[in-house]
Amino acid sequence: MTSDYIEEFSSSFSIDPKTTALVVVDLQYATGSPTHGLGNILREQGRLEEADYRFSRIESLILPNTQRLLSTFRESGAPVIYVTYGAEHADCSDVPLHIRGIVKATNNIEGQREHEIVEAIAPKAGETVLNKVTMGAFASTGIESRLRAMEISNIVTVGVSTNNCVGMTAMEASDRGFGVVLVSDATGTCDDEAQSAYEAMFLRLWGRVMSTNDVVDELTGAVSQAAE
């Protein structure tokens, strides 16, 4: 990505286990699995190839990199917060109209398999799981008060979709004064163009865009420095 004059005004911050939380967004069976929810709908319609980019990226990139980040954050003692999306009412009346259609179609309702977090990156006992009924987590969960209670000032975001729920959550956090990292190879959407466009936009005052390797190196480096 090419730097430009706007990036010169972006605030800087460092990833430290004492002040940074990993936020895992919407890696659920509803839209994160080729055999459930959206994947199953497309398969039955003979259109699964239309989502090949999405599901291939989730399986080959997002899930393994999220696993690595989860392991690193847990080992360093930094908090992990999971965010899900979906209806809490059976008729989906608690979900805004612009996402109600996909929530209903994918059976993304609390208590249903589709609403569950993908097993490969499932939460450990005691880790926070918050459900949202909006695109962004800050609009319909208590995530901000949780973060401030833990004295967290920065978050690292992973999950799907980059330009929808992940991105909205990241931007809401930035607007509330949190330092935000978007992990480029642990987030995904429907194609490379949308992914790249969102990353380029996010660098313009919103936060940092980093790879999994860079996040791990910076976090473990902070842990090592603190131990000296």
Stockholm file with secondary structure:
# STOCKHOLM 1.0

chainA/1-228         MTSDYIEEFSSSFSIDPKTTALVVVDLQYATGSPTHGLGNILREQGRLEEADYRFSRIESLILPNTQRLLSTFRESGAPVIYVTYGAEHADCSDVPLHIRGIVKATNNIEGQREHEIVEAIAPKAGETVLNKVTMGAFASTGIESRLRAMEISNIVTVGVSTNNCVGMTAMEASDRGFGVVLVSDATGTCDDEAQSAYEAMFLRLWGRVMSTNDVVDELTGAVSQAAE
#=GR chainA/1-228 SS CCCCGGGGGSCCCCCCTTTEEEEEECCBHHHHCTTSHHHHHHHHTTCGGGGHHHHHHIIIIIHHHHHHHHHHHHHHTCCEEEEEECBSSTTCTTSCHHHHHHHHHTTCBTTSGGGSBCGGGCCCTTCEEEEESSSSHHHHSSHHHHHHHTTCCEEEEEEECIIIIIHHHHHHHHHTTCEEEEEEEEEECSCHHHHHHHHHHHTTTTCEEECHHHHHHHHHHHHHHHHC
#=GC SS_cons         CCCCGGGGGSCCCCCCTTTEEEEEECCBHHHHCTTSHHHHHHHHTTCGGGGHHHHHHIIIIIHHHHHHHHHHHHHHTCCEEEEEECBSSTTCTTSCHHHHHHHHHTTCBTTSGGGSBCGGGCCCTTCEEEEESSSSHHHHSSHHHHHHHTTCCEEEEEEECIIIIIHHHHHHHHHTTCEEEEEEEEEECSCHHHHHHHHHHHTTTTCEEECHHHHHHHHHHHHHHHHC
//
